[in-house]
Amino acid sequence: MAAPTSETTSADVFWADADKHLVRYGGAFTHEIIDHAEGSFVFTEDGRRILDFTSGQMSAILGHSHPEIVDTVRRQAAKLDHLFSGMLSRPVVDLARRLAETLPAPLEKALLLTTGAESNEAALRMAKLVTGKHEIVSFARSWHGMTQAAASATYSAGRRGYGPAAPGNFAIPAPNAYRPDFTDADGRLDWRRQLDFGFEMIDAQSVGSLAACIVEPILSSGGIIEPPAGYFAALQEKCRERGMLLIVDEAQTGLCRTGIWYAFERDGVVPDILTLSKTLGAGLPLAAVLTSAEIEQEAHERGFLFFTTHVADPLPAAVGNTVLDVLTRDHLDERALQLGSLLRHGLERIAHRHEVVGDIRGRGLLAGLELVVDRETKRSSDELGARVTARCLELGLHMNIVQLPGMGGVFRIAPPLTASEEEISLGLSILDEAIGDAVKTL
């Protein structure tokens, strides 16, 4: 049989192989064969250029194939890529020290890992060991990963059909100002009363073994929900009253994306344990757990064990050091603030033109846009979200929509911090056109 010669036939074979051999792991695959990527764009095998408004999986904060990242990978892979997990290299110790220098005291001890789920797994394991307790509290629309403890603290999806979660996991309501469940006399979110209610429910269910609360500063998979100023200070006080540790998961918000180095800094709180991933490797698999010397010492004395194949690997650590170099040298925190303002104003103009835009939220270069069928009732529409997503792709823009039932009208917008103003404007223009086109088909 002759080998396929046309691009169409070749693409048909590709998708046939994908259908036959790939395990589907969540939602449908984007029906494009991606050949390469550079900066803010991905390029398909058939020559289409697509603006990436998601930074890959919300991770590539320096864009795709950043030349300094490419150089680091080449150089470090040729010198030292992987070691026995009990051995140390300079890139690992350098990255641990440099991360501590970007953080407020007392966060000075680092554990370098691979993924966000793994870093949250390690953080939860450490919290349980140090406190001697096992119960974990998280937001009802949280996402912390797909491994056991992280998945047990995840409530936005993935709980049905897998058997028992880890015992002692509880959820508190997420403070959503657009869809408030507790309101004051003016109809606005009464987050203090909501938080009090949440912990009254926790106290009623707890067996007296509350170890930690793990939260995202902005709930991304939950629909870009940002708790109001003051919330996290009050949450930390609830934790202190119960002898719990506060774990902040900054997988998507850490390292300048929100316009400051760490999103938790807005609230004047310092978590007991901080987890980083996604943005730390700028698209490569690198994650970290950071905590105080006191907590690390207690964990060590109690025999903390998290000895994995890729803990403290030199290659990703070298990449992390380059990420810090670029973020610092190019003042990308300030850049995210500037571009975030441009993005926000553009989204507000779109909302002014299209009645189906119900809400705009987020901070810096992590923005959310929620589509609704009716602004008064705030009724969402998965169908409308899917149509806008598809039309954006046709027009050359990849948008990330929350792939959860009932939340398909929420877009997560996270361009790279290295994007140009022209690229932000291009994305906004395409989104504007796509919403208009989709509304006409309703």
C-alpha positions as CSV (number, residue, x, y, z in Angstrom):
1,M,0.0,0.0,0.0
2,A,1.4,3.4,-1.0
3,A,2.1,5.9,1.8
4,P,-0.4,8.8,2.0
5,T,0.8,11.8,0.0
6,S,-1.7,14.6,0.5
7,E,-2.0,16.7,3.7
8,T,-5.7,15.8,3.9
9,T,-5.0,12.1,3.9
10,S,-2.1,12.6,6.3
11,A,-4.4,14.5,8.7
12,D,-7.0,11.8,8.4
13,V,-4.5,9.1,9.4
14,F,-3.4,11.3,12.3
15,W,-6.9,11.6,13.7
16,A,-7.6,8.0,13.1
17,D,-4.5,7.1,15.1
18,A,-5.5,9.5,17.8
19,D,-9.0,8.0,18.0
20,K,-7.6,4.5,18.1
21,H,-4.7,4.9,20.5
22,L,-5.1,7.9,22.8
23,V,-6.9,7.7,26.1
24,R,-9.3,10.7,26.3
25,Y,-8.6,12.5,29.6
26,G,-11.1,15.4,29.7
27,G,-13.2,17.1,27.0
28,A,-12.6,16.9,23.3
29,F,-9.3,17.5,21.6
30,T,-8.9,20.8,19.7
31,H,-9.2,19.6,16.1
32,E,-5.9,21.1,14.9
33,I,-2.5,19.4,14.4
34,I,-0.1,21.7,16.1
35,D,3.3,21.7,14.5
36,H,5.3,24.4,16.4
37,A,4.8,27.5,18.6
38,E,6.6,30.7,19.1
39,G,5.9,33.7,21.3
40,S,2.1,34.2,21.6
41,F,1.2,32.0,18.7
42,V,0.9,28.3,17.9
43,F,1.2,27.1,14.3
44,T,-0.7,24.3,12.7
45,E,0.6,21.7,10.4
46,D,-1.4,23.2,7.5
47,G,0.1,26.7,8.1
48,R,-2.6,28.4,10.3
49,R,-1.4,30.8,12.9
50,I,-3.4,30.8,16.1
51,L,-3.1,33.4,18.9
52,D,-2.8,31.6,22.2
53,F,-4.8,33.4,24.8
54,T,-4.3,30.6,27.3
55,S,-0.4,30.5,27.6
56,G,-0.6,26.8,26.8
57,Q,-2.2,25.2,29.8
58,M,-2.1,28.6,31.6
59,S,1.6,28.1,32.1
60,A,3.8,29.6,29.4
61,I,4.1,33.0,31.0
62,L,7.2,33.8,28.8
63,G,5.4,32.7,25.6
64,H,6.3,29.6,23.6
65,S,9.9,28.7,22.9
66,H,11.4,31.7,24.6
67,P,15.0,31.9,23.3
68,E,16.5,32.0,26.8
69,I,14.5,29.0,27.9
70,V,15.5,27.1,24.8
71,D,19.2,28.0,25.4
72,T,18.9,26.8,29.1
73,V,17.3,23.5,28.1
74,R,20.0,22.8,25.5
75,R,22.9,23.8,27.8
76,Q,21.6,22.0,30.9
77,A,20.5,18.9,29.2
78,A,23.9,18.5,27.7
79,K,25.5,19.0,31.1
80,L,23.3,17.5,33.8
81,D,19.6,16.6,33.4
82,H,18.7,14.1,36.1
83,L,20.2,12.7,39.2
84,F,19.6,10.2,42.0
85,S,17.0,11.9,44.2
86,G,19.4,12.1,47.1
87,M,22.0,14.1,45.2
88,L,22.0,17.9,44.9
89,S,23.1,20.2,42.1
90,R,23.7,24.0,42.0
91,P,20.6,24.8,39.9
92,V,18.4,23.3,42.6
93,V,20.0,25.1,45.6
94,D,20.2,28.3,43.6
95,L,16.4,28.2,42.7
96,A,15.5,27.4,46.3
97,R,17.4,30.4,47.5
98,R,16.2,32.7,44.8
99,L,12.5,31.8,45.4
100,A,12.9,32.5,49.1
101,E,14.3,35.9,48.2
102,T,11.1,36.8,46.3
103,L,8.9,35.9,49.2
104,P,8.1,37.4,52.6
105,A,9.4,35.9,55.7
106,P,9.2,33.2,57.0
107,L,8.9,31.3,53.7
108,E,12.4,30.2,53.1
109,K,12.5,26.4,52.6
110,A,11.7,24.9,49.2
111,L,10.9,21.4,47.8
112,L,11.2,21.2,44.0
113,L,8.9,18.9,42.2
114,T,7.1,18.5,38.8
115,T,3.4,19.3,38.7
116,G,0.8,21.3,40.6
117,A,-0.9,18.2,41.8
118,E,2.4,16.8,43.1
119,S,3.2,20.1,45.0
120,N,-0.2,20.1,46.6
121,E,0.1,16.5,47.5
122,A,3.4,17.2,49.2
123,A,2.0,20.3,51.0
124,L,-1.1,18.4,52.3
125,R,1.1,15.5,53.4
126,M,3.4,17.9,55.2
127,A,0.5,19.7,56.9
128,K,-1.0,16.4,58.1
129,L,2.3,15.2,59.5
130,V,3.2,18.5,61.2
131,T,-0.2,19.0,62.8
132,G,-0.8,15.3,63.6
133,K,-4.3,15.8,62.1
134,H,-5.9,14.7,58.8
135,E,-9.0,16.9,57.9
136,I,-8.7,19.3,55.0
137,V,-10.9,22.3,54.0
138,S,-11.0,23.8,50.5
139,F,-13.4,25.8,48.3
140,A,-16.5,24.2,46.8
141,R,-15.3,25.2,43.3
142,S,-11.6,24.4,43.8
143,W,-9.1,22.6,41.6
144,H,-5.9,21.4,43.1
145,G,-5.0,18.4,41.0
146,M,-5.7,14.8,40.0
147,T,-3.7,12.8,42.5
148,Q,-5.3,11.4,45.6
149,A,-5.1,14.1,48.3
150,A,-5.2,16.9,45.7
151,A,-8.2,15.4,44.0
152,S,-9.9,14.9,47.3
153,A,-9.6,18.6,47.9
154,T,-10.9,19.4,44.4
155,Y,-14.6,20.1,44.1
156,S,-15.1,21.7,40.7
157,A,-15.1,18.4,38.9
158,G,-13.9,14.7,38.9
159,R,-15.5,13.4,42.1
160,R,-18.1,11.0,40.8
161,G,-17.3,7.4,39.9
162,Y,-13.9,6.9,41.5
163,G,-14.8,5.5,44.9
164,P,-14.1,7.1,48.3
165,A,-12.1,10.3,48.5
166,A,-9.5,10.7,51.3
167,P,-11.4,10.8,54.6
168,G,-11.9,14.2,56.3
169,N,-12.2,16.5,53.3
170,F,-14.7,19.4,53.6
171,A,-15.8,22.2,51.3
172,I,-16.7,25.8,52.2
173,P,-18.7,28.1,49.7
174,A,-16.6,30.0,47.3
175,P,-17.2,33.8,47.6
176,N,-18.6,34.7,44.2
177,A,-19.5,38.4,44.0
178,Y,-21.3,37.9,40.7
179,R,-23.5,35.1,42.0
180,P,-23.7,35.7,45.8
181,D,-25.4,33.2,48.0
182,F,-25.2,35.4,51.1
183,T,-26.2,39.0,50.6
184,D,-26.4,42.2,52.6
185,A,-29.3,44.7,52.5
186,D,-28.0,46.1,49.2
187,G,-27.9,42.6,47.5
188,R,-24.1,42.4,47.5
189,L,-22.1,39.4,48.6
190,D,-21.9,39.3,52.4
191,W,-18.7,37.3,52.5
192,R,-18.1,37.5,56.3
193,R,-21.5,35.9,57.0
194,Q,-20.8,33.3,54.3
195,L,-17.4,32.5,55.8
196,D,-18.9,32.2,59.3
197,F,-21.5,29.9,58.0
198,G,-19.0,27.8,56.1
199,F,-16.9,27.2,59.2
200,E,-20.0,26.5,61.4
201,M,-20.7,23.7,58.9
202,I,-17.0,22.5,59.1
203,D,-17.1,22.5,62.9
204,A,-20.3,20.5,62.9
205,Q,-18.8,17.8,60.7
206,S,-15.2,17.8,62.0
207,V,-14.1,15.0,64.3
208,G,-11.6,17.4,65.8
209,S,-8.7,16.8,63.5
210,L,-8.6,19.9,61.2
211,A,-5.1,20.0,59.7
212,A,-5.2,22.6,56.9
213,C,-7.2,24.8,54.5
214,I,-6.0,24.8,50.9
215,V,-7.2,27.7,48.6
216,E,-6.4,29.4,45.3
217,P,-6.2,33.2,45.5
218,I,-8.2,33.2,42.3
219,L,-10.3,30.1,41.6
220,S,-9.5,29.5,37.9
221,S,-11.3,26.3,37.0
222,G,-14.0,27.5,39.3
223,G,-14.7,30.4,36.9
224,I,-12.0,33.0,37.7
225,I,-13.6,33.8,41.0
226,E,-11.6,36.2,43.1
227,P,-12.4,36.5,46.8
228,P,-12.8,40.1,47.9
229,A,-10.1,42.1,49.8
230,G,-10.1,41.1,53.4
231,Y,-11.4,37.6,52.8
232,F,-8.1,35.8,53.2
233,A,-7.1,37.6,56.3
234,A,-10.4,36.5,57.9
235,L,-9.9,33.0,56.5
236,Q,-6.4,32.8,58.1
237,E,-7.9,33.8,61.4
238,K,-10.4,31.0,61.2
239,C,-7.5,28.6,60.6
240,R,-5.5,30.0,63.5
241,E,-8.5,29.6,65.9
242,R,-8.6,25.9,65.0
243,G,-4.9,25.1,64.8
244,M,-4.9,24.7,61.0
245,L,-2.3,25.6,58.5
246,L,-3.1,27.8,55.6
247,I,-1.9,26.5,52.2
248,V,-2.1,28.8,49.2
249,D,-2.0,27.2,45.8
250,E,-0.6,29.8,43.3
251,A,-0.3,27.4,40.3
252,Q,-1.8,30.0,37.9
253,T,-1.4,33.3,39.9
254,G,2.2,33.0,41.1
255,L,5.2,34.8,39.5
256,C,3.8,38.1,38.3
257,R,0.7,37.0,36.3
258,T,-1.7,39.1,38.5
259,G,0.6,42.2,38.4
260,I,2.4,41.4,41.6
261,W,4.8,38.5,42.3
262,Y,2.3,36.5,44.3
263,A,-1.4,37.1,44.4
264,F,-1.6,36.5,48.2
265,E,0.4,39.6,48.8
266,R,-2.6,41.8,48.0
267,D,-4.2,40.7,51.2
268,G,-1.3,41.2,53.5
269,V,-1.3,37.5,54.6
270,V,1.5,35.0,54.5
271,P,0.5,31.4,54.1
272,D,2.1,28.7,56.2
273,I,2.7,26.7,53.0
274,L,2.8,28.0,49.4
275,T,2.7,25.9,46.3
276,L,3.8,26.9,42.9
277,S,3.7,25.1,39.5
278,K,2.6,26.0,36.0
279,T,4.2,29.5,35.8
280,L,7.4,28.5,37.6
281,G,8.5,26.3,34.7
282,A,7.0,28.7,32.1
283,G,5.4,25.6,30.4
284,L,7.9,23.0,31.5
285,P,7.2,20.6,34.4
286,L,8.4,22.3,37.5
287,A,6.7,22.9,40.8
288,A,7.6,23.9,44.3
289,V,6.5,23.8,47.9
290,L,7.7,26.6,50.1
291,T,7.3,26.9,53.9
292,S,9.0,28.2,57.0
293,A,12.1,26.7,58.7
294,E,10.0,25.9,61.7
295,I,7.4,23.9,59.8
296,E,10.2,22.2,57.8
297,Q,12.1,21.3,61.0
298,E,9.0,19.8,62.6
299,A,8.2,17.8,59.4
300,H,11.8,16.5,59.3
301,E,11.8,15.5,62.9
302,R,8.6,13.5,62.3
303,G,10.1,11.7,59.3
304,F,8.6,13.7,56.4
305,L,8.9,11.4,53.3
306,F,8.4,12.7,49.7
307,F,11.2,10.9,47.9
308,T,10.1,10.8,44.2
309,T,11.9,10.1,40.9
310,H,12.1,13.7,39.8
311,V,12.4,15.6,43.1
312,A,15.2,18.2,42.9
313,D,16.0,17.5,39.2
314,P,18.6,19.9,37.8
315,L,17.2,20.4,34.3
316,P,13.8,21.9,35.4
317,A,15.5,23.8,38.2
318,A,17.8,25.5,35.7
319,V,14.8,26.5,33.7
320,G,13.2,27.9,36.8
321,N,16.3,30.1,37.4
322,T,16.0,31.4,33.9
323,V,12.3,32.2,34.4
324,L,13.3,34.3,37.5
325,D,16.0,36.0,35.5
326,V,13.6,37.1,32.8
327,L,10.8,38.1,35.2
328,T,13.1,40.3,37.2
329,R,15.1,41.8,34.4
330,D,12.1,42.6,32.2
331,H,9.9,43.8,35.1
332,L,7.1,41.5,34.0
333,D,5.1,42.2,37.1
334,E,4.7,45.8,35.9
335,R,4.2,44.5,32.4
336,A,1.3,42.2,33.5
337,L,-0.3,45.2,35.2
338,Q,0.0,47.3,32.1
339,L,-1.2,44.6,29.7
340,G,-3.9,43.6,32.2
341,S,-5.3,47.1,32.2
342,L,-5.4,47.1,28.4
343,L,-7.1,43.7,28.4
344,R,-9.6,44.8,31.0
345,H,-10.6,47.9,29.2
346,G,-11.0,45.9,26.0
347,L,-13.2,43.4,27.7
348,E,-15.3,46.2,29.1
349,R,-15.8,47.6,25.6
350,I,-16.9,44.2,24.4
351,A,-19.4,44.0,27.3
352,H,-20.8,47.4,26.3
353,R,-21.4,46.1,22.8
354,H,-22.8,42.6,23.6
355,E,-25.6,42.1,26.1
356,V,-24.5,38.4,26.5
357,V,-21.5,39.4,28.5
358,G,-22.6,39.2,32.0
359,D,-19.4,39.8,34.0
360,I,-15.7,40.5,33.8
361,R,-13.4,39.6,36.6
362,G,-9.9,38.7,37.5
363,R,-6.6,40.5,38.0
364,G,-3.7,41.4,35.8
365,L,-3.3,38.9,32.9
366,L,-5.7,36.4,34.4
367,A,-9.1,37.5,33.4
368,G,-12.5,35.9,33.3
369,L,-15.5,36.7,31.0
370,E,-18.8,35.2,31.7
371,L,-21.5,34.9,29.0
372,V,-25.1,34.8,29.9
373,V,-28.4,34.5,28.1
374,D,-30.0,37.2,30.2
375,R,-28.2,39.8,32.3
376,E,-31.1,40.1,34.7
377,T,-31.4,36.4,35.6
378,K,-27.6,35.7,34.9
379,R,-28.6,32.4,33.3
380,S,-25.5,30.9,31.8
381,S,-25.2,29.0,28.5
382,D,-22.8,26.2,27.8
383,E,-24.0,26.2,24.2
384,L,-23.2,29.9,23.6
385,G,-19.8,29.4,25.2
386,A,-19.1,26.5,22.9
387,R,-20.1,28.5,19.8
388,V,-17.9,31.5,20.7
389,T,-15.0,29.1,21.4
390,A,-15.4,27.4,18.0
391,R,-15.8,30.7,16.2
392,C,-12.7,32.2,17.9
393,L,-10.6,29.2,16.7
394,E,-11.9,29.6,13.2
395,L,-10.8,33.2,13.3
396,G,-7.4,32.4,14.7
397,L,-7.7,32.7,18.5
398,H,-7.5,29.9,21.0
399,M,-9.6,30.5,24.1
400,N,-9.9,28.4,27.2
401,I,-13.4,27.9,28.3
402,V,-14.2,26.2,31.7
403,Q,-15.0,22.7,30.6
404,L,-17.5,21.9,33.3
405,P,-21.3,21.4,33.0
406,G,-23.1,24.6,33.8
407,M,-19.9,26.7,33.6
408,G,-19.3,26.6,29.8
409,G,-20.0,30.3,29.5
410,V,-16.9,31.3,31.5
411,F,-13.8,32.1,29.5
412,R,-10.4,32.0,31.2
413,I,-8.1,34.5,29.5
414,A,-4.4,34.3,30.3
415,P,-2.0,35.6,27.6
416,P,1.7,35.3,28.1
417,L,3.3,38.1,30.1
418,T,5.5,38.7,27.1
419,A,2.6,39.4,24.7
420,S,2.6,42.7,22.8
421,E,-0.1,45.3,23.0
422,E,-0.9,44.6,19.4
423,E,-1.4,40.9,20.3
424,I,-3.7,41.7,23.1
425,S,-5.7,44.0,20.8
426,L,-5.8,41.3,18.1
427,G,-7.2,38.8,20.6
428,L,-9.8,41.3,21.8
429,S,-10.9,42.1,18.2
430,I,-11.3,38.4,17.4
431,L,-13.3,37.7,20.6
432,D,-15.5,40.7,19.8
433,E,-16.2,39.4,16.3
434,A,-16.7,35.8,17.5
435,I,-19.3,36.8,20.2
436,G,-21.2,38.9,17.6
437,D,-21.2,36.0,15.1
438,A,-22.3,33.4,17.7
439,V,-25.1,35.5,19.0
440,K,-26.5,35.8,15.4
441,T,-26.8,32.0,15.3
442,L,-28.8,31.6,18.5
